Amino acid sequence: MAKHHQLGKKGEEAATELLQRKGYKILERNYRYLKAEIDIIAQKDDTVVAVEVKTRSTPEFGNPQDFVKPQQIKRLVSALDHYITKNDLNVEARFDIIGIIKNKLGTRIEHLKDAFLYF
């Protein structure tokens, strides 16, 4: 597996553990719909949360969360809508980003709730 894929998988594991410690129930990991993939779908109370995990080894080129682009947001919205409809859920929806910097100096994790708005 390529080094950046390994870093991404480690980031998703760290994000999953963080969410569970915060009381979220993990519903899905790597949920795919059409061209979209939601890294984590979690639920807390009556809110289903699509979580995009961005892991980098350095903040040199910007924060990891700055790499979620408008086209990706559209795909994430579509995928979460499909998931909610398919599972006949009556819940609120939210989109979060977990940005992770992981390198030899340590790991920094930032959980951004309501990271972007959707229409």
Order of alpha helices (4+ residues) and beta strands (2+ residues): alpha-beta-beta-beta-alpha-beta-beta
